Amino acid sequence: MDGQQRKNIRPGLRVSVVQKNDQRTGALTEGIVDQILTNSAFHPHGIKVRLTSGQVGRVKAIVPFG
């Protein structure tokens, strides 16, 4: 699924995000969405979320359960 569309993101979803300080390296952090921070329906760099761990980043991928 697409991390650029707000409609695809919801609290409780497992996602991979890139944090602000990792943008140059592209290092991903995996976690569970706690809160959606982007108000617009689309963002070209990914929807910004806060994870349950407190980390903030832009969604690059939605991790399938399984």
C-alpha positions in Angstrom: 0.0 0.0 0.0 0.9 3.6 -0.5 2.3 5.7 2.4 1.7 8.9 0.5 -2.1 8.6 0.8 -3.6 9.5 4.2 -6.6 7.2 3.6 -4.2 4.2 3.7 -2.8 5.0 7.2 -4.6 4.4 10.4 -3.7 4.1 14.1 -2.6 0.5 15.0 -1.0 -0.2 11.6 2.6 -1.4 11.4 4.6 0.8 9.2 8.2 1.7 8.2 9.0 5.4 8.5 12.0 7.5 7.8 12.8 10.0 10.6 14.0 13.5 9.9 17.6 12.8 11.0 17.7 9.7 8.8 16.5 11.4 5.6 20.0 11.5 4.1 20.7 7.8 4.7 17.2 6.6 4.2 17.3 4.4 7.3 13.9 3.0 8.1 12.3 2.6 11.5 9.5 0.1 12.0 6.7 0.6 14.5 2.9 0.9 15.1 1.1 4.2 14.2 -0.2 6.0 17.3 -1.2 9.3 15.6 -1.4 10.8 12.1 0.2 14.2 12.0 -0.3 15.2 8.3 -3.7 16.8 7.7 -3.7 16.8 3.9 -5.0 13.7 2.0 -1.6 13.3 0.1 2.0 14.1 0.7 4.7 13.3 -1.9 7.3 12.3 0.8 4.9 10.2 2.9 2.3 10.9 5.5 3.9 12.1 8.8 3.0 9.9 11.8 3.9 9.5 15.5 4.7 5.9 16.4 3.7 4.3 19.8 7.4 4.6 20.7 7.1 8.4 20.4 9.2 8.6 17.2 8.0 10.8 14.4 8.6 10.1 10.7 7.1 9.9 7.2 5.6 6.6 6.1 7.6 4.9 3.4 6.0 1.4 3.6 3.1 -0.3 5.2 4.3 -3.6 6.7 1.9 -6.5 6.1 0.9 -8.7 9.1 1.6 -12.3 8.6 
